[in-house]
Amino acid sequence: MRSTLEGIREFRFGTQSWTSFPDWVGVFYPPKMPQAEALSFYGQVFDTVEVNATFHALPTDSTVRGWYERTGPDFSFALKCPRQVTHDVRLELPAAEAPMLELLRLAGLLEDKLGPLLVQLPPSFDRSAANRRSLAAFLDFVQEASSARMAIELRHPSWATPDVQNELALRNVAWVLTDGDQPNHRSVLYSADFTYVRWNRSGLPFSNWREIQHDRSADLDWWAATLREAPVETVFGYMSNEFAGHAPASLAMLKQRLQLPVSEPQELWQQRALF
């Protein structure tokens, strides 16, 4: 179910991966649920997910088609661009062309369930003249090859400027809003008709991912107020376990602050047991 605020802005919230095993079993996923059923269950609680696996290795066609088949009609997948593109060749063309075109081909298999493509650059990718040229050429290349939405996470602090915001706006590429231990923590720039938020590593100690371990109430208050006023049509937001200890519970708390409906996973356990 898509969540809206005042019937205008659409919120699509999910987690950074659905594969938090075994910690989520018995607190989010039903007890003893096999991992092969995780995505189908996850899709009953959330309507989007960020796929981190594509950063490390591109999946097979059958894997991507399986994602599509195991989720409902309103679900969407945000795909993270391969490390080879963002970290190894650092967007430089033509080296980035082949792996990026392959990602775009796979993304096309998701059809109507394709969400934004996440382009996450390393913190060392600063705003040098060479990097500015590489970034501009890369974005133009992708937009010539695909109509997919793009969101870019520029973690070096030199990028958080109005000039960069304007250049991204010309291409309708979203600046990624982040919360975590990176330099561009909470740099709020809007450069597209949607925004993309990542609640990342806090740098706090964690012993497991089964429960909230750190009180982040004040941070969630700030994010709810910020997103309530975001001048965009759609907000995509992806929570990591490292934000407070358990990503699904953190998202539930944020949605409550935004007065959005919350699906309780435990309420679905009994339904699953009946079939």
C-alpha positions as MATLAB code, in Angstrom:
seq = 'MRSTLEGIREFRFGTQSWTSFPDWVGVFYPPKMPQAEALSFYGQVFDTVEVNATFHALPTDSTVRGWYERTGPDFSFALKCPRQVTHDVRLELPAAEAPMLELLRLAGLLEDKLGPLLVQLPPSFDRSAANRRSLAAFLDFVQEASSARMAIELRHPSWATPDVQNELALRNVAWVLTDGDQPNHRSVLYSADFTYVRWNRSGLPFSNWREIQHDRSADLDWWAATLREAPVETVFGYMSNEFAGHAPASLAMLKQRLQLPVSEPQELWQQRALF';
ca = [
       0.000    0.000    0.000;
       1.330    3.393   -0.963;
       1.397    5.935    1.837;
       0.459    9.564    1.265;
       0.355   12.677    3.393;
      -2.677   14.916    2.943;
      -3.387   13.075   -0.302;
      -0.501   14.798   -2.089;
       2.958   13.512   -1.245;
       3.762    9.838   -1.643;
       6.034    8.066    0.809;
       7.712    4.775   -0.047;
       9.716    3.460    2.892;
      11.729    0.254    3.144;
      14.990   -1.151    4.403;
      18.459   -1.480    2.943;
      18.108   -5.166    1.970;
      15.523   -7.721    3.076;
      18.079  -10.419    3.990;
      18.810   -9.735    7.671;
      19.010  -13.369    8.720;
      18.873  -14.791   11.328;
      18.341  -11.680   13.473;
      14.982  -10.709   11.949;
      13.515  -14.211   12.272;
      11.111  -14.308   15.190;
      10.864  -10.517   15.489;
      10.027   -9.471   11.913;
       9.912  -12.669    9.887;
       7.830  -15.540   11.278;
       9.709  -18.115   13.354;
      11.348  -20.849   11.278;
      10.492  -19.118    8.006;
      12.902  -20.221    5.241;
      14.988  -17.480    3.700;
      13.535  -18.226    0.257;
      10.203  -16.820    1.476;
      11.665  -13.622    2.936;
      11.000  -11.261    0.037;
       7.364  -12.335   -0.338;
       6.758  -11.711    3.360;
       8.747   -8.462    3.377;
       6.561   -7.156    0.539;
       3.474   -7.507    2.719;
       4.938   -5.017    5.215;
       6.867   -2.574    3.001;
       6.329   -1.419   -0.576;
       9.964   -0.857   -1.551;
      13.472   -2.107   -0.836;
      17.002   -0.985   -1.617;
      18.970   -3.775   -3.289;
      22.546   -3.670   -2.047;
      23.459   -6.942   -3.791;
      23.805   -5.194   -7.165;
      26.667   -3.143   -5.702;
      28.749   -6.284   -5.212;
      27.726   -8.423   -8.198;
      25.065   -8.221  -10.880;
      22.370  -10.894  -10.535;
      21.158  -13.293  -13.189;
      18.070  -12.632  -15.263;
      16.210  -15.389  -13.425;
      17.035  -13.819  -10.053;
      15.636  -10.447  -11.111;
      12.515  -12.039  -12.576;
      12.109  -13.907   -9.293;
      12.134  -10.621   -7.396;
       9.372   -9.364   -9.655;
       7.254  -12.488   -9.281;
       7.508  -12.639   -5.497;
       6.259   -9.092   -4.865;
       2.930   -7.340   -5.282;
       1.919   -4.892   -8.010;
       2.748   -1.734   -6.021;
       6.228   -2.840   -4.973;
       9.418   -1.135   -6.185;
      13.127   -1.981   -6.146;
      15.869    0.652   -5.826;
      19.027   -0.792   -7.359;
      22.469    0.233   -6.166;
      24.937    0.768   -9.016;
      27.853   -1.665   -9.194;
      30.994   -0.964   -7.223;
      32.931   -1.410  -10.464;
      31.205    1.706  -11.817;
      31.264    3.962   -8.750;
      34.386    2.921   -6.859;
      36.707    1.132   -9.273;
      36.477    3.307  -12.397;
      34.783    6.219  -10.575;
      32.226    6.889  -13.332;
      34.842    7.357  -16.037;
      33.692    6.586  -19.564;
      34.096    4.393  -21.505;
      35.175    2.054  -18.670;
      31.845    2.477  -16.850;
      29.708    1.906  -19.933;
      29.542   -1.899  -20.135;
      28.701   -2.660  -16.468;
      26.238    0.224  -16.343;
      24.468   -0.884  -19.499;
      24.189   -4.379  -18.056;
      22.631   -2.975  -14.862;
      20.171   -1.000  -16.976;
      19.274   -4.118  -18.959;
      18.592   -6.039  -15.750;
      16.681   -3.082  -14.322;
      14.404   -3.217  -17.345;
      13.320   -6.731  -16.315;
      11.649   -5.157  -13.276;
       9.368   -3.182  -15.590;
       6.829   -1.198  -13.537;
       8.513   -2.221  -10.271;
      11.748   -0.381  -10.989;
      12.441    2.370   -8.477;
      15.399    4.781   -8.534;
      18.945    3.757   -9.339;
      21.284    4.669   -6.478;
      24.697    5.999   -7.515;
      26.820    6.050   -4.348;
      30.271    7.599   -4.716;
      33.111    6.970   -2.247;
      33.993    9.731    0.255;
      37.250   10.317   -1.651;
      35.333   11.374   -4.772;
      35.756   15.122   -4.304;
      34.544   18.021   -6.435;
      37.639   18.291   -8.600;
      37.387   19.447  -12.195;
      38.036   15.910  -13.442;
      35.372   14.422  -11.196;
      32.840   17.078  -12.197;
      33.399   16.194  -15.855;
      33.144   12.467  -15.132;
      29.931   12.914  -13.198;
      28.270   15.093  -15.837;
      29.251   12.756  -18.671;
      28.097    9.694  -16.717;
      24.688   11.157  -15.859;
      24.130   12.224  -19.453;
      25.184    8.779  -20.685;
      22.727    6.995  -18.395;
      19.873    9.326  -19.265;
      20.460    8.793  -22.967;
      20.360    5.023  -22.420;
      17.435    4.789  -19.991;
      14.454    6.611  -18.548;
      15.155    5.238  -15.068;
      15.171    7.709  -12.192;
      18.560    8.339  -10.613;
      19.615    9.385   -7.127;
      23.213   10.237   -6.331;
      24.961   10.015   -2.976;
      27.926   12.394   -3.063;
      29.645   11.872    0.263;
      32.532   14.332   -0.004;
      31.433   17.624    1.653;
      32.605   19.739   -1.303;
      29.541   18.676   -3.329;
      26.896   20.146   -1.005;
      26.487   23.465   -2.840;
      23.681   25.310   -4.670;
      25.622   24.986   -7.935;
      25.621   21.193   -7.688;
      21.963   21.239   -6.731;
      21.175   23.278   -9.857;
      23.148   20.969  -12.149;
      21.360   17.920  -10.768;
      18.019   19.697  -11.095;
      18.628   20.237  -14.815;
      18.731   16.442  -15.150;
      16.035   15.668  -12.505;
      18.595   13.626  -10.551;
      17.900   13.440   -6.814;
      20.487   14.409   -4.226;
      20.507   11.635   -1.607;
      19.680   12.866    1.877;
      21.549   10.901    4.535;
      21.733   10.378    8.257;
      24.872    8.731    9.580;
      28.561    9.211   10.183;
      29.446   10.614    6.731;
      30.499   14.255    6.152;
      27.325   15.192    4.223;
      25.136   14.053    7.124;
      21.784   15.856    6.783;
      22.742   18.100    3.868;
      19.238   18.866    2.631;
      19.153   19.599   -1.087;
      16.203   18.964   -3.387;
      17.060   18.576   -7.055;
      14.314   16.388   -8.542;
      10.591   15.714   -8.367;
      11.409   12.962   -5.865;
      13.890   12.648   -3.030;
      15.846    9.654   -1.760;
      16.776    9.246    1.909;
      19.236    6.778    3.462;
      19.426    6.273    7.222;
      22.944    4.876    7.450;
      25.527    3.772    9.981;
      25.476    5.827   13.148;
      28.871    4.736   14.449;
      27.213    3.472   17.634;
      27.889   -0.029   19.028;
      25.395   -2.814   18.265;
      25.226   -6.398   19.467;
      22.466   -7.622   17.133;
      19.766   -6.465   14.728;
      16.768   -7.893   16.584;
      15.752   -4.786   18.503;
      16.158   -1.054   18.900;
      19.329   -0.488   20.935;
      19.751    3.288   20.799;
      17.086    5.929   21.304;
      16.950    7.971   18.098;
      13.651    9.702   18.865;
      15.015   13.220   18.414;
      16.508   12.266   15.063;
      13.231   10.752   13.876;
      11.411   13.914   14.995;
      13.797   15.955   12.829;
      13.329   13.712    9.819;
       9.554   13.678   10.115;
       9.468   17.480   10.202;
      11.881   17.718    7.277;
      10.101   15.197    5.060;
       6.698   16.627    5.854;
       7.824   19.827    4.097;
       9.833   18.242    1.274;
       8.946   19.981   -2.031;
       8.722   16.739   -4.021;
       6.108   14.342   -5.344;
       7.597   11.156   -3.889;
       9.882   10.357   -0.963;
      11.866    7.111   -1.192;
      13.471    6.235    2.144;
      15.648    3.282    3.139;
      16.610    2.450    6.712;
      19.681    0.467    7.779;
      19.851   -1.628   10.928;
      22.779    0.505   12.050;
      20.552    3.556   12.514;
      19.155    2.344   15.842;
      19.437   -1.441   15.893;
      16.415   -2.777   14.019;
      15.436   -1.141   10.734;
      11.758   -2.236   10.566;
      11.014   -0.869   14.032;
      12.788    2.408   13.233;
      10.670    2.826   10.100;
       7.489    2.119   12.037;
       8.393    4.911   14.463;
       9.058    7.329   11.601;
       5.786    6.471    9.860;
       3.876    7.024   13.099;
       5.375   10.505   13.318;
       4.211   11.196    9.769;
       0.770    9.776   10.606;
       1.144    7.115    7.928;
      -0.306    3.607    8.221;
       1.993    1.022    9.799;
       1.850   -2.684    8.980;
       2.729   -4.836   11.979;
       4.610   -7.927   10.787;
       3.491  -10.087   13.711;
      -0.129   -9.624   12.639;
       0.743  -11.386    9.371;
       2.307  -14.425   11.043;
      -1.048  -16.070   11.839;
      -2.336  -15.410    8.332;
       0.701  -17.154    6.923;
       0.200  -20.141    9.210;
      -3.332  -20.704    7.848;
      -2.255  -21.345    4.259;
];
